[in-house]
Amino acid sequence: MSLMITDECINCDVCEPECPNQAISQGPEIYQIDPERCTECVGHFNEPQCQQVCPVDCIPFDPDRKESQDALHQKYLKLIAA
């Protein structure tokens, strides 16, 4: 399951540098997460780092993008091979 950033985002800039997959970028109004690059930090950390640093708790799991741990790990392997 990918993560997503909700409208509660205050553009504080702390999540973007924490993402090991460079999945977070500034969108038109708030930060956004590229679901093709988001592995929930699988392969890097035990917990999603963006969720850990977000001061307003606006980074939930995206219910429309459910992925197993194996699928997230496979995505991670593709990203590090590129």
C-alpha positions as CSV (number, residue, x, y, z in Angstrom):
1,M,0.0,0.0,0.0
2,S,1.4,3.3,-0.9
3,L,1.2,6.3,1.3
4,M,-0.6,9.6,0.4
5,I,-0.5,13.2,1.7
6,T,-3.8,14.7,2.6
7,D,-5.0,18.3,2.4
8,E,-4.0,18.8,6.0
9,C,-0.4,19.2,4.8
10,I,1.2,22.5,5.9
11,N,4.1,22.3,3.4
12,C,6.6,22.2,6.3
13,D,9.2,20.5,4.0
14,V,10.3,17.8,6.6
15,C,9.0,14.7,4.7
16,E,10.7,15.2,1.4
17,P,14.3,14.7,2.5
18,E,13.4,11.7,4.7
19,C,12.1,9.6,1.7
20,P,14.8,7.1,0.7
21,N,13.1,6.5,-2.6
22,Q,12.6,10.2,-3.6
23,A,8.9,9.5,-3.9
24,I,7.9,12.8,-2.3
25,S,7.8,16.1,-4.2
26,Q,6.2,19.5,-4.1
27,G,2.8,19.4,-5.9
28,P,0.8,22.4,-7.1
29,E,-0.5,23.1,-3.6
30,I,0.9,20.5,-1.2
31,Y,3.5,17.8,-1.2
32,Q,2.6,14.6,-3.0
33,I,3.8,11.0,-3.0
34,D,4.5,9.1,-6.3
35,P,2.9,5.7,-5.7
36,E,5.2,4.1,-8.2
37,R,8.2,5.0,-6.0
38,C,6.7,4.6,-2.5
39,T,7.6,1.4,-0.8
40,E,6.5,2.5,2.7
41,C,10.3,2.5,3.3
42,V,10.4,-1.3,2.9
43,G,14.0,-2.2,2.3
44,H,15.3,0.9,4.1
45,F,13.5,1.2,7.4
46,N,11.0,-0.6,9.6
47,E,8.5,2.2,9.4
48,P,7.7,4.9,6.9
49,Q,10.0,7.8,7.7
50,C,7.7,10.5,6.3
51,Q,5.0,9.4,8.8
52,Q,7.5,9.5,11.6
53,V,8.5,13.2,11.0
54,C,5.2,14.7,9.9
55,P,4.1,17.2,12.5
56,V,0.5,17.2,11.5
57,D,-0.1,13.5,10.9
58,C,-1.3,14.0,7.3
59,I,0.4,10.9,5.7
60,P,-2.0,7.9,5.9
61,F,-1.9,4.7,3.9
62,D,-3.7,5.1,0.6
63,P,-6.7,2.7,0.7
64,D,-6.8,2.7,-3.2
65,R,-3.3,1.3,-3.4
66,K,-3.0,-1.8,-1.3
67,E,0.2,-3.7,-1.8
68,S,1.6,-6.7,0.1
69,Q,5.0,-6.6,1.9
70,D,6.4,-8.8,-0.9
71,A,5.1,-6.4,-3.6
72,L,6.6,-3.5,-1.7
73,H,9.9,-5.4,-1.5
74,Q,9.9,-6.2,-5.2
75,K,9.3,-2.5,-5.9
76,Y,12.2,-1.6,-3.7
77,L,14.5,-4.1,-5.6
78,K,13.5,-2.5,-8.9
79,L,14.2,1.0,-7.6
80,I,17.7,0.2,-6.3
81,A,18.5,-1.6,-9.5
82,A,17.7,1.4,-11.7
